Amino acid sequence: MSLSDIRQRIAAAERKADRPEGSVELVAVSKKQPDERVLSVLEQGHRVFGENRVQEAQGKWPAFREQFGDCMLHLIGPLQSNKARVAMELFDVIEVLDRPKLSKTLARLAQELGSCPDLLVQVNTGEEPQKAGILPADADAFIADCLALDLPIRGLMCIPPVEETPALHFALLAKIAERNGLDILSMGMSGDFETAIATGATHVRVGSAIFGERPTE
């Protein structure tokens, strides 16, 4: 697989779902990928990337941005409150707002910094105890609380349970977004992004299908 293959599959899924061409943004998940692989994708013109760890992104992206300038960086992994300031300065989108403590920290830092990245609320659609995210039953109240803090909540993100049909989880996320007036749905990864597009995804997160398998540590 390659970047061009994934782009073609996204375009085909858009057509099949009767959606406008280019309505789905590809977030290339570059976490733990060697710099030369990321550089290759940048040289092919792609500019939207996802990273899991603040520290890894700190070491990788300042140099790439100096060279390529217009990169858009999404944080898609758990965010500890003590790394929130660095994350807000480094990332354009934080997709993992998942608890009240973090929302209060981001609101305070937004006041101090005078700006805030776009934020997505992570919803634990499968209600898995080991996974981060707001439970579906609590999502409406949490979104309202975040908006009351003047946080720029733009949409929702989810990671469905691996053993369950993803379409049900994507549909649930879409319903929560619709009733809260949110436009962005970040859902779908390498194995299920076409299903996500059929269900209304605006952003899909694809890693190994673009870059190849991550090197073992």
C-alpha positions in Angstrom: 0.0 0.0 0.0 1.1 3.6 -0.5 -0.1 7.2 0.0 -1.5 7.3 -3.6 -3.4 4.0 -3.0 -5.0 5.3 0.2 -6.0 8.5 -1.6 -7.6 6.5 -4.4 -9.5 4.4 -1.9 -10.7 7.4 0.0 -11.9 9.0 -3.3 -13.7 5.8 -4.2 -15.4 5.6 -0.8 -16.5 9.3 -1.2 -18.1 8.5 -4.5 -19.8 5.4 -3.2 -21.2 7.3 -0.3 -22.3 10.1 -2.7 -20.1 12.6 -0.9 -18.2 15.4 -2.5 -14.7 14.7 -3.6 -12.2 15.9 -1.1 -14.7 16.0 1.8 -12.6 13.5 3.8 -9.3 14.6 5.3 -6.5 12.0 5.5 -4.5 12.2 8.7 -1.3 10.2 8.1 -0.4 8.6 11.4 3.4 9.0 11.6 3.9 7.9 15.2 7.0 5.8 15.7 7.8 6.0 12.0 11.4 6.6 11.0 12.0 10.2 9.8 12.9 9.0 6.3 9.5 7.5 5.8 7.8 10.7 7.0 10.0 12.8 4.8 9.0 10.6 1.8 5.3 11.3 2.4 6.0 15.0 2.9 7.8 15.1 -0.4 4.7 13.6 -2.0 2.8 16.7 -1.0 0.9 15.4 2.1 0.7 17.8 4.9 -1.7 16.4 7.6 -0.2 14.1 10.2 -1.1 12.5 13.4 1.2 11.8 16.4 0.5 9.8 19.6 3.0 11.3 21.9 3.9 14.9 22.6 7.5 14.2 23.3 8.0 12.3 20.0 6.3 15.0 18.1 8.6 17.6 19.8 11.6 15.8 18.5 10.3 15.3 15.0 8.1 18.2 13.8 9.9 21.5 14.4 12.6 20.5 11.8 10.0 19.2 9.3 7.9 22.4 9.7 11.0 24.5 9.1 11.5 22.7 5.8 7.9 22.3 4.6 6.1 25.1 6.5 2.5 24.3 6.1 2.1 21.0 8.0 -1.1 20.4 10.1 -0.4 18.3 13.2 -3.1 16.3 15.1 -2.5 14.8 18.6 -4.3 11.4 18.5 -2.8 9.8 21.7 -3.5 10.3 25.4 -2.6 13.8 26.7 -1.4 14.2 30.3 -2.3 17.5 31.9 1.3 18.3 32.6 2.1 18.2 28.9 -0.9 20.2 27.9 1.0 23.5 27.4 3.5 21.9 25.0 0.8 20.2 23.2 -1.2 23.4 22.7 1.9 25.1 21.3 2.8 22.2 19.0 -0.4 20.8 17.6 -3.1 22.3 15.4 -5.7 19.9 16.5 -6.0 17.9 19.8 -8.4 15.0 19.2 -8.2 13.5 22.7 -10.1 15.7 25.1 -11.5 13.0 27.3 -12.0 14.3 30.9 -13.1 17.3 32.9 -9.6 17.8 34.5 -8.0 18.2 31.0 -10.8 20.5 29.8 -10.2 22.9 32.7 -6.4 22.7 32.1 -6.8 23.6 28.4 -9.2 26.4 29.2 -6.7 27.9 31.7 -3.8 27.6 29.2 -5.9 29.0 26.4 -6.4 32.2 28.5 -2.7 32.4 29.2 -1.6 31.7 25.6 -4.3 33.7 23.9 -5.1 30.8 21.5 -6.1 27.2 21.5 -5.9 24.4 18.9 -9.1 23.0 17.6 -10.4 20.3 20.0 -12.2 17.0 19.5 -13.9 15.1 22.3 -12.9 11.5 22.4 -15.9 9.3 23.0 -15.5 5.8 24.4 -18.2 4.3 22.2 -17.5 0.8 23.3 -17.5 1.8 27.0 -14.3 -0.1 27.4 -12.8 0.3 30.9 -9.2 0.2 29.6 -9.8 2.9 27.0 -9.8 6.7 27.3 -12.8 8.7 26.4 -16.1 10.2 27.6 -18.9 7.6 27.9 -21.7 8.1 25.3 -24.2 8.8 28.1 -22.0 11.6 29.4 -21.0 13.1 26.1 -23.7 15.8 25.7 -23.1 17.2 29.2 -19.3 17.1 28.8 -19.5 18.9 25.4 -21.8 21.6 27.0 -19.3 22.1 29.9 -16.4 22.4 27.5 -18.2 25.0 25.4 -19.1 26.9 28.6 -15.3 27.1 29.2 -15.0 28.8 25.7 -13.1 25.8 24.4 -13.1 25.4 20.6 -14.9 22.1 20.4 -15.1 21.2 16.7 -16.1 17.6 16.7 -15.7 14.1 18.0 -13.2 11.1 17.8 -13.6 7.4 18.6 -11.7 4.2 18.4 -14.1 1.3 18.2 -13.5 -2.0 20.0 -11.4 -4.3 17.8 -13.8 -7.2 18.1 -17.0 -5.3 17.3 -18.6 -4.1 14.1 -17.2 -0.6 13.6 -20.1 0.8 11.7 -22.3 0.7 14.8 -19.8 2.8 16.7 -19.3 5.2 13.9 -23.1 5.7 13.6 -23.3 6.4 17.4 -20.5 9.0 17.1 -22.3 10.7 14.2 -25.6 10.9 16.2 -23.8 12.5 19.1 -22.1 15.0 16.8 -25.3 15.9 15.0 -27.3 16.6 18.1 -24.5 18.8 19.5 -24.1 20.7 16.2 -20.5 19.5 15.7 -19.1 19.1 12.2 -15.9 17.0 12.5 -15.9 13.2 12.9 -12.5 11.7 13.2 -13.2 8.0 12.9 -11.8 5.1 10.8 -8.3 3.7 10.6 -6.3 1.5 8.2 -8.7 -1.4 8.4 -12.1 0.3 8.4 -11.8 3.8 7.0 -14.1 3.1 4.1 -16.9 2.1 6.5 -16.2 5.3 8.4 -16.5 7.4 5.3 -19.9 5.7 4.5 -21.0 6.7 8.0 -20.0 10.4 7.7 -16.3 10.6 8.7 -14.7 13.9 7.9 -11.2 12.7 9.0 -9.7 9.2 8.8 -6.5 8.2 10.6 -4.3 5.9 8.5 -0.7 4.8 9.5 0.8 1.5 8.5 -1.1 1.3 5.2 0.8 4.5 4.2 4.2 4.1 5.9 4.5 0.4 6.3 4.7 -1.5 9.6 6.3 0.4 12.4 9.8 -0.9 13.4 9.8 -3.0 16.5 11.4 -1.2 19.5 
